């Protein structure tokens, strides 16, 4: 049986990182945008967004990306976070 530390060392993403990625994928789809559109908003390439959305990659959004997306879509950065802590 794995300890939590061993699990976290072997996991590609933490639950909160995956939550944020899933939130942004849903936002992108709901707004009928593609990966290049999201990349343009946050100043990265489409391939970076593809890597973020690929569950086998460790690429992820940072706080500045979330802030830019929140500003672009008229949201609060808090909207990108779950209502309660995830473990």
Protein Blocks (a to p, Z undefined) as FASTA:
>chain_A
ZZfklmmmmpmbdfklmmmmmmmmmmmmmnopafklmmmmnopafklmmmmmpmkbcbdc
dfklmmmmmmmnopafklmpcfbdcZZ
